[in-house]
Amino acid sequence: MKKLFKKADFILIIVCCLLAFAFFLPRLDRGKELRAVITCGGKEYRTIELNKVEAAYTLEPECSPAVVIRVEKGAIGFVQADCPNKLCVKSGMLTRSGQTAVCLPAKTVITISGGQKQADEPAVITY
């Protein structure tokens, strides 16, 4: 009776499995630190490590119309804006990697990166 697999076949299968594991290893090693980047007028205003925030505070970047950004442990978001439609305030607090809030009239963007992105969350949310 002929053997179905030879010794070289097993070695090839093991090497392929190790390569596949090595390819996905960086995705498993994502940092747990959530980082918020605030840009105002196309320039980086501030970068905040959200998991290291001790007490809640507000920021008021130099932009027109004026906006107020609230920073808490693990969350950030617009809480007040002088723009007409206030969609940035309605976007709520950002808490997960990949979320973004934008105030177009003020040219202010908040983006969260790092941490683990949830598999069950939608790719895009619109208002």
Order of alpha helices (4+ residues) and beta strands (2+ residues): alpha-beta-beta-beta-beta-beta-alpha-beta-beta
